[in-house]
Amino acid sequence: MTDHTGNTSNSHSTDFSTESDLFFEAFLALHRGLPRQSPGSEATTRHLLSLCGPLPERPRALDLGCGPGPSALLLAAEAGALGADVTAVDLQDGFLDELRAAAAARGLSDRIHAVKADIGDLDLPDGSFDLVWAEGSAYNIGFATALARWKQLLAPGGTLVLSECEWTVDEPSAGARAFWDVHYPLRSTARNLAAVQAAGYQVLAVHRQPDSDWDAYYVPLGERTSAAAEPSGPEAAAALGFVREEIAVRERYGHEYGYTSYVLRPVTAGDGGGWPVRPESDGDAAAVHAVNSTAFETPAEADLVDALRADASWLPGLSYVAEGPDGSVAAHALLTRCEVDGVAALALAPVAAAPALQRSGAGSAVVRALLAAAAERGENLVLVLGHPAYYGRFGFAPASHFGIRAPFEVPDEAMMALVLDDSVPVPTGTIKYPAPFGV
C-alpha cells in the first residue's frame, strides 16, 4: 500500500495523509526498484486470470495502482488468446518508468499504456474495459468505494478482479489491531462479501492468497531496510521505522490477516437483473403457494410459507415475488424474524422458482431485491440454510465465521450468514427459528 493523499500505487503500507512530503519521499525510496509493491506472485495472477472465464482474444484491460507493473506485464502477455491491451495507472512516475522499461525489454511496449492518474479520480470512458484489475490497491479509496466506482468502467460481460487485506481469525489480537486499526481497519471476508453483494456483483471466485505471496513482497523489502544507510533526517528515520514495524507486525501476527482476491462480474439480466420484482400483494398467496409446491418435492415449503404468514414472525414487505412475462408469479423468496441469542435477525426461507423458470435468473432477482429491501429497513443479519455455491453469489458466508450456529446438526458450509450493516455488532450464539419451522 501507500498513501491516501492521491499518491496512489499498490505499495502495501498505510495512510500518510498527515505525514510530510519528506517522509513520503523517504518511504518511496525504500520501495523503488523492488519487484513488487504488495503481496502477490505470477502464480496468483495467473490463477485469478483463469477464474475470470472466457475473455476476448485481445481484451482491453485496466491495471489500477499498477506499481512497477508485474500484473500489467502478465496480462499483456497472457490475458486472452492474444494477450491484452493494458492501460496501467499509477501516480508515481518512478514506478511507471520501471514498467515502461520492463515492457520494452519484453517486447510489450505496444500493448502497455502507462498512465499517471489517481485511481480514485479516473477520467476514462464508462464501459471501456473487459477486465479491471487491482491487486493490492483498492484500499487506497476503500473497498466499497472501489466496487462502486470501478463497476462503471466495465464493458458488458466485463470482470473486476481486486484484492483486499482481511482478518482471517474471528478475534484478532490486541497487537494486530493496534497496528491495523490506526492505518487501515480490516474486515472479514464475510463482511466484504456483503459489500460485494450490496454493490450488485456476481461472485465468480474468492481466493485467499498464500503466505508465499507475502514473502515475495516482504523478503526483498526486508533486505532493503536491513541494508539501508543511517537515515539523514527525522522524516527518513520515521519512514524506515514504519516499514520495519510493518514487517515485524507481519512476522508476529501474520496468521491473523491475509490478502483475499475477488473475481466479480456485475449482475445482468441473465443473472436476474431483467426480472420485474415486487413485494407480495394480498392476492398473491395462492400463486406463491403454487410456486413453492411445484418447486420442491413435497408441499412442506409451501405449507411453511402459509404458516409463517399467520405467525408473529411474519414481516410485511419482506415476502417478494418475481413476475413472469404474463404477470404471473415466477419466483418467490421470504424473510421472517428469527433470533441469535435473543438478538433480532432474519431467516431467508424458502426460495423458490417455477420449474420451467429455474436457472433463468428469476430466483436470483427476487433474492437480491429482498436483501436490498431488508437493508433499506435497517436490518442487519440474514441467515440461510442452503447450497454454498448458490448463496455465496449474494455474499453469504459460513455463519460459524461469526460465531453463529444452527440449533441442529448441519454441515458448517451450509449454514450461512450475510451482514447487511457493517456498523452494527453481529450477535453470536444459536439461531432460534420461528415456531412454524418446527425446530
C-alpha positions as CSV (number, residue, x, y, z in Angstrom):
1,M,0.0,0.0,0.0
2,T,0.9,3.7,0.0
3,D,-1.0,6.8,0.9
4,H,-4.5,8.2,0.6
5,T,-3.4,11.6,-0.5
6,G,-3.6,11.0,-4.2
7,N,-0.1,9.4,-4.4
8,T,-1.7,6.2,-5.4
9,S,0.1,2.9,-6.0
10,N,-0.2,-0.6,-4.8
11,S,2.6,-0.4,-2.3
12,H,1.4,-2.2,0.9
13,S,1.5,0.2,3.8
14,T,-0.6,3.0,5.3
15,D,-2.3,6.3,5.2
16,F,0.3,9.1,5.0
17,S,-2.2,12.0,4.8
18,T,-0.8,13.6,7.9
19,E,2.9,12.9,7.0
20,S,5.3,15.3,5.3
21,D,6.5,15.2,1.8
22,L,9.9,14.3,3.0
23,F,8.5,11.3,4.9
24,F,6.7,10.1,1.8
25,E,9.7,10.5,-0.4
26,A,11.8,8.5,2.0
27,F,9.2,5.8,2.1
28,L,9.1,5.6,-1.7
29,A,12.8,5.5,-1.8
30,L,12.7,2.3,0.2
31,H,10.3,0.7,-2.3
32,R,11.6,1.8,-5.7
33,G,13.3,-0.9,-7.7
34,L,11.6,-3.8,-5.8
35,P,9.8,-6.4,-7.9
36,R,6.5,-5.9,-6.1
37,Q,4.7,-3.3,-4.1
38,S,2.2,-5.6,-2.5
39,P,1.9,-9.3,-1.7
40,G,1.5,-11.3,-4.8
41,S,3.1,-13.6,-7.4
42,E,2.8,-14.5,-11.0
43,A,1.2,-17.8,-9.9
44,T,-1.6,-15.9,-8.1
45,T,-2.1,-13.5,-11.0
46,R,-2.4,-16.5,-13.5
47,H,-4.8,-18.3,-11.1
48,L,-7.0,-15.3,-10.9
49,L,-6.9,-14.8,-14.6
50,S,-8.0,-18.5,-15.0
51,L,-11.0,-17.8,-12.8
52,C,-12.3,-15.0,-15.0
53,G,-13.8,-17.3,-17.6
54,P,-13.6,-16.7,-21.3
55,L,-12.1,-13.4,-22.4
56,P,-12.0,-11.7,-25.8
57,E,-9.0,-12.6,-27.9
58,R,-7.3,-9.4,-27.1
59,P,-9.2,-7.9,-24.1
60,R,-9.0,-4.3,-23.0
61,A,-7.5,-4.4,-19.5
62,L,-7.1,-1.7,-16.9
63,D,-4.5,-2.3,-14.1
64,L,-5.2,0.2,-11.3
65,G,-2.4,1.0,-8.9
66,C,0.0,-0.9,-11.2
67,G,3.2,0.0,-9.3
68,P,6.2,-1.4,-11.4
69,G,3.7,-3.5,-13.3
70,P,4.0,-7.2,-12.6
71,S,0.3,-7.7,-13.2
72,A,0.2,-5.5,-16.2
73,L,3.1,-7.3,-17.9
74,L,1.5,-10.7,-17.3
75,L,-1.9,-9.5,-18.6
76,A,-0.3,-8.0,-21.7
77,A,1.4,-11.3,-22.5
78,E,-1.3,-13.9,-21.4
79,A,-4.8,-12.5,-21.0
80,G,-7.0,-13.7,-23.8
81,A,-5.7,-15.7,-26.8
82,L,-3.5,-12.8,-28.0
83,G,-2.7,-11.1,-24.7
84,A,-4.3,-7.9,-23.5
85,D,-4.1,-4.2,-24.4
86,V,-3.3,-2.8,-20.9
87,T,-3.9,0.7,-19.5
88,A,-1.7,0.7,-16.4
89,V,-2.5,3.5,-13.9
90,D,-0.3,4.8,-11.1
91,L,0.5,8.3,-9.7
92,Q,4.2,7.5,-9.1
93,D,6.4,8.4,-12.1
94,G,9.2,6.2,-10.8
95,F,7.0,3.1,-10.9
96,L,5.6,4.0,-14.3
97,D,9.2,4.4,-15.7
98,E,10.1,0.9,-14.3
99,L,7.0,-0.5,-16.0
100,R,7.8,1.1,-19.4
101,A,11.4,-0.2,-19.2
102,A,10.2,-3.7,-18.4
103,A,7.6,-3.6,-21.2
104,A,10.2,-2.6,-23.7
105,A,12.6,-5.3,-22.5
106,R,9.8,-7.9,-23.1
107,G,8.6,-6.5,-26.4
108,L,5.3,-5.4,-24.9
109,S,5.5,-1.6,-25.3
110,D,2.8,-1.7,-27.9
111,R,0.4,-3.4,-25.5
112,I,1.0,-1.4,-22.3
113,H,0.0,2.2,-22.0
114,A,1.3,3.7,-18.7
115,V,-0.8,6.5,-17.4
116,K,-0.2,8.8,-14.5
117,A,-3.5,9.2,-12.7
118,D,-5.3,8.8,-9.4
119,I,-7.3,5.5,-9.3
120,G,-9.9,7.3,-7.2
121,D,-10.5,10.0,-9.8
122,L,-10.2,8.5,-13.2
123,D,-11.1,10.3,-16.5
124,L,-11.9,7.2,-18.5
125,P,-15.0,6.3,-20.6
126,D,-17.6,4.2,-19.0
127,G,-17.9,0.6,-20.3
128,S,-14.4,0.7,-21.9
129,F,-12.7,-2.3,-20.4
130,D,-13.2,-6.0,-20.5
131,L,-11.1,-6.6,-17.4
132,V,-10.4,-4.2,-14.5
133,W,-7.5,-5.4,-12.3
134,A,-6.5,-4.1,-8.9
135,E,-4.1,-6.3,-6.9
136,G,-3.3,-4.6,-3.6
137,S,-4.6,-1.2,-4.5
138,A,-8.3,-1.0,-3.7
139,Y,-7.6,0.1,-0.1
140,N,-6.4,3.5,-1.4
141,I,-10.0,4.5,-1.9
142,G,-11.7,1.9,0.3
143,F,-13.1,-1.5,-0.8
144,A,-16.8,-0.4,-1.0
145,T,-15.8,2.8,-3.0
146,A,-13.7,0.8,-5.4
147,L,-16.6,-1.6,-6.0
148,A,-18.9,1.3,-6.8
149,R,-16.5,3.5,-8.9
150,W,-14.8,0.8,-11.0
151,K,-18.0,-1.0,-11.9
152,Q,-19.0,1.6,-14.4
153,L,-15.7,1.1,-16.3
154,L,-16.6,-2.4,-17.2
155,A,-17.9,-3.3,-20.6
156,P,-20.9,-5.7,-20.8
157,G,-19.7,-9.0,-19.6
158,G,-16.6,-7.5,-18.1
159,T,-14.8,-8.8,-15.0
160,L,-13.4,-7.0,-11.9
161,V,-10.5,-8.6,-10.1
162,L,-9.4,-6.9,-6.9
163,S,-7.8,-7.9,-3.6
164,E,-8.2,-6.8,0.0
165,C,-6.3,-7.3,3.2
166,E,-8.7,-9.0,5.7
167,W,-8.8,-10.6,9.1
168,T,-8.5,-14.4,8.9
169,V,-9.5,-15.0,12.6
170,D,-12.7,-14.2,14.4
171,E,-10.9,-12.4,17.3
172,P,-7.7,-10.6,16.2
173,S,-5.3,-9.9,18.9
174,A,-4.8,-6.5,20.5
175,G,-1.3,-6.3,19.0
176,A,-2.6,-6.8,15.4
177,R,-5.4,-4.4,15.9
178,A,-3.1,-1.8,17.4
179,F,-1.3,-1.6,14.0
180,W,-4.2,-2.1,11.6
181,D,-7.0,-0.1,13.3
182,V,-4.8,3.0,13.0
183,H,-3.6,2.6,9.4
184,Y,-6.4,0.7,7.7
185,P,-9.2,-1.0,9.6
186,L,-9.5,-4.6,8.3
187,R,-12.8,-6.5,7.9
188,S,-13.5,-10.2,7.5
189,T,-14.2,-12.0,4.2
190,A,-17.8,-12.4,5.2
191,R,-18.3,-8.6,5.6
192,N,-16.5,-7.8,2.4
193,L,-18.7,-10.4,0.6
194,A,-21.7,-8.5,2.0
195,A,-20.3,-5.3,0.4
196,V,-19.9,-7.1,-2.9
197,Q,-23.5,-8.2,-2.8
198,A,-24.7,-4.7,-1.9
199,A,-22.8,-3.3,-4.8
200,G,-24.6,-5.6,-7.3
201,Y,-21.9,-8.1,-8.3
202,Q,-22.0,-11.8,-9.0
203,V,-19.1,-13.6,-7.3
204,L,-17.2,-15.7,-9.7
205,A,-14.5,-16.7,-7.3
206,V,-12.9,-15.9,-3.9
207,H,-9.2,-16.8,-3.5
208,R,-7.1,-16.5,-0.3
209,Q,-3.6,-15.7,-1.3
210,P,-0.8,-17.9,0.1
211,D,1.8,-16.8,2.6
212,S,4.4,-17.1,-0.1
213,D,2.8,-14.1,-1.8
214,W,3.7,-12.1,1.3
215,D,7.3,-13.4,1.2
216,A,7.6,-12.2,-2.4
217,Y,7.0,-8.7,-1.2
218,Y,8.4,-8.6,2.3
219,V,11.7,-10.5,1.8
220,P,13.1,-8.0,-0.7
221,L,11.8,-5.1,1.3
222,G,13.3,-6.5,4.5
223,E,16.6,-6.9,2.8
224,R,16.4,-3.3,1.6
225,T,15.6,-1.9,5.1
226,S,18.4,-4.1,6.7
227,A,20.9,-2.6,4.3
228,A,19.6,0.9,4.5
229,A,22.1,3.6,5.5
230,E,21.7,5.7,8.6
231,P,18.7,8.0,8.0
232,S,19.7,11.5,7.1
233,G,16.8,13.2,8.9
234,P,13.8,12.6,11.2
235,E,11.4,12.0,8.3
236,A,13.7,9.4,6.7
237,A,14.1,7.7,10.1
238,A,10.3,7.7,10.7
239,A,9.8,6.1,7.2
240,L,12.4,3.4,7.8
241,G,11.0,2.8,11.3
242,F,7.5,2.4,9.9
243,V,8.5,-0.1,7.3
244,R,10.4,-2.2,9.8
245,E,7.3,-2.1,12.1
246,E,5.1,-3.3,9.3
247,I,7.4,-6.2,8.6
248,A,7.6,-7.0,12.3
249,V,3.8,-7.0,12.7
250,R,3.5,-9.4,9.8
251,E,6.1,-11.7,11.4
252,R,4.3,-11.8,14.7
253,Y,0.6,-11.6,13.7
254,G,0.6,-12.7,10.1
255,H,-1.6,-15.7,10.9
256,E,-4.4,-13.3,11.8
257,Y,-4.7,-11.5,8.5
258,G,-4.1,-12.0,4.8
259,Y,-5.0,-10.9,1.3
260,T,-8.2,-12.3,-0.3
261,S,-8.8,-11.8,-4.1
262,Y,-12.3,-11.4,-5.5
263,V,-13.3,-12.2,-9.1
264,L,-16.5,-10.3,-9.8
265,R,-19.0,-9.5,-12.5
266,P,-21.8,-7.0,-12.4
267,V,-25.3,-8.5,-12.1
268,T,-27.0,-8.5,-15.5
269,A,-30.4,-9.5,-16.8
270,G,-29.1,-13.1,-17.2
271,D,-28.3,-13.1,-13.5
272,G,-31.8,-12.0,-12.6
273,G,-31.3,-8.3,-13.4
274,G,-34.1,-8.3,-16.0
275,W,-36.9,-9.8,-14.0
276,P,-39.6,-7.4,-12.5
277,V,-39.7,-7.9,-8.8
278,R,-42.0,-6.5,-6.1
279,P,-43.3,-7.2,-2.6
280,E,-46.0,-9.9,-2.3
281,S,-49.6,-8.4,-2.6
282,D,-52.8,-9.5,-0.9
283,G,-53.8,-11.5,-3.9
284,D,-50.5,-13.4,-4.3
285,A,-50.9,-16.0,-1.6
286,A,-52.3,-18.8,-3.8
287,A,-49.8,-18.2,-6.5
288,V,-46.9,-18.2,-4.0
289,H,-48.2,-21.4,-2.6
290,A,-48.3,-22.9,-6.1
291,V,-44.7,-21.9,-6.9
292,N,-43.4,-23.4,-3.7
293,S,-45.4,-26.6,-4.2
294,T,-44.1,-27.2,-7.7
295,A,-40.5,-26.1,-6.9
296,F,-40.0,-28.7,-4.2
297,E,-40.6,-32.4,-4.0
298,T,-43.1,-32.1,-1.1
299,P,-45.6,-29.4,-0.1
300,A,-43.7,-28.7,3.1
301,E,-42.2,-25.4,2.0
302,A,-45.5,-24.2,0.6
303,D,-47.2,-25.1,3.9
304,L,-44.4,-23.4,5.8
305,V,-45.0,-20.1,4.0
306,D,-48.7,-20.3,4.8
307,A,-47.9,-21.0,8.5
308,L,-45.4,-18.1,8.7
309,R,-47.9,-15.8,7.1
310,A,-50.1,-16.3,10.2
311,D,-47.2,-16.2,12.7
312,A,-45.8,-13.2,14.7
313,S,-42.5,-13.7,12.8
314,W,-44.1,-12.5,9.5
315,L,-42.7,-9.1,8.4
316,P,-45.0,-7.3,6.0
317,G,-43.0,-6.2,3.0
318,L,-40.4,-8.9,3.2
319,S,-42.1,-11.5,1.1
320,Y,-41.1,-10.8,-2.6
321,V,-42.1,-12.2,-5.9
322,A,-40.6,-12.0,-9.4
323,E,-43.1,-11.7,-12.2
324,G,-43.1,-13.7,-15.4
325,P,-43.8,-12.2,-18.9
326,D,-47.5,-12.8,-18.4
327,G,-47.6,-11.2,-14.9
328,S,-47.7,-14.5,-13.1
329,V,-45.6,-15.3,-10.1
330,A,-42.3,-16.8,-11.4
331,A,-40.3,-16.9,-8.2
332,H,-40.7,-16.2,-4.5
333,A,-38.4,-15.5,-1.5
334,L,-39.3,-14.9,2.1
335,L,-37.6,-13.3,5.1
336,T,-39.1,-13.8,8.6
337,R,-37.9,-12.8,12.0
338,C,-35.6,-15.1,13.9
339,E,-33.1,-14.6,16.7
340,V,-29.5,-15.3,17.5
341,D,-29.0,-15.5,21.3
342,G,-32.0,-13.2,21.8
343,V,-30.9,-10.6,19.1
344,A,-33.2,-10.0,16.2
345,A,-32.1,-11.4,12.8
346,L,-33.8,-12.6,9.6
347,A,-34.3,-16.1,8.2
348,L,-34.2,-16.5,4.4
349,A,-36.5,-19.4,3.6
350,P,-37.9,-20.6,1.4
351,V,-36.6,-19.5,-2.0
352,A,-38.4,-21.0,-5.0
353,A,-38.8,-20.6,-8.7
354,A,-41.3,-22.2,-11.0
355,P,-39.7,-25.3,-12.5
356,A,-39.9,-24.0,-16.1
357,L,-38.1,-20.8,-15.0
358,Q,-35.4,-22.3,-12.8
359,R,-31.9,-21.2,-13.9
360,S,-33.5,-18.2,-15.7
361,G,-32.3,-15.7,-13.1
362,A,-35.8,-15.2,-11.6
363,G,-34.8,-16.7,-8.3
364,S,-31.7,-14.6,-8.1
365,A,-33.6,-11.5,-9.0
366,V,-36.1,-12.0,-6.1
367,V,-33.4,-12.8,-3.6
368,R,-31.3,-9.7,-4.5
369,A,-34.4,-7.5,-4.3
370,L,-35.4,-9.0,-1.0
371,L,-32.0,-8.5,0.6
372,A,-31.9,-4.9,-0.7
373,A,-35.4,-4.3,0.9
374,A,-34.1,-5.7,4.2
375,A,-31.1,-3.5,4.1
376,E,-33.2,-0.4,3.5
377,R,-35.3,-1.3,6.5
378,G,-32.2,-1.2,8.7
379,E,-32.0,-5.0,9.2
380,N,-28.5,-6.2,10.0
381,L,-28.2,-10.0,9.8
382,V,-29.7,-12.6,7.4
383,L,-29.3,-16.4,7.9
384,V,-29.9,-19.1,5.4
385,L,-29.5,-22.9,5.2
386,G,-28.7,-23.8,1.7
387,H,-26.2,-24.5,-1.1
388,P,-22.9,-22.5,-0.5
389,A,-22.2,-22.1,-4.2
390,Y,-25.6,-20.5,-4.8
391,Y,-25.9,-18.3,-1.8
392,G,-22.3,-17.3,-1.9
393,R,-23.1,-15.3,-5.0
394,F,-25.2,-13.0,-2.8
395,G,-22.4,-12.5,-0.2
396,F,-23.4,-15.2,2.3
397,A,-20.5,-16.9,4.2
398,P,-20.4,-19.7,6.8
399,A,-22.3,-18.5,9.9
400,S,-19.6,-20.1,12.0
401,H,-17.2,-17.3,10.9
402,F,-19.4,-15.0,13.1
403,G,-19.8,-17.5,16.0
404,I,-23.3,-18.3,14.9
405,R,-24.6,-21.9,14.9
406,A,-27.7,-23.8,13.9
407,P,-29.9,-25.4,16.6
408,F,-29.5,-28.8,14.8
409,E,-26.7,-30.8,13.1
410,V,-25.8,-29.3,9.7
411,P,-22.7,-29.1,7.6
412,D,-20.7,-26.0,8.5
413,E,-20.6,-24.6,5.0
414,A,-24.4,-24.9,4.5
415,M,-25.4,-22.7,7.5
416,M,-24.6,-19.2,6.2
417,A,-24.9,-15.6,7.2
418,L,-24.9,-12.2,5.5
419,V,-24.2,-9.0,7.3
420,L,-26.2,-6.1,5.8
421,D,-24.9,-3.3,8.1
422,D,-21.3,-3.5,8.9
423,S,-21.6,-0.8,11.6
424,V,-23.8,-3.0,13.9
425,P,-22.3,-5.7,16.1
426,V,-23.0,-9.2,14.9
427,P,-24.6,-11.4,17.6
428,T,-23.1,-14.8,18.4
429,G,-24.8,-17.9,19.6
430,T,-27.5,-20.3,18.5
431,I,-30.3,-19.5,16.0
432,K,-33.8,-19.6,17.3
433,Y,-36.2,-20.1,14.4
434,P,-39.9,-19.2,14.4
435,A,-42.2,-22.0,15.7
436,P,-43.6,-22.9,12.2
437,F,-40.1,-24.1,11.3
438,G,-40.6,-26.9,13.8
439,V,-37.0,-26.8,15.2
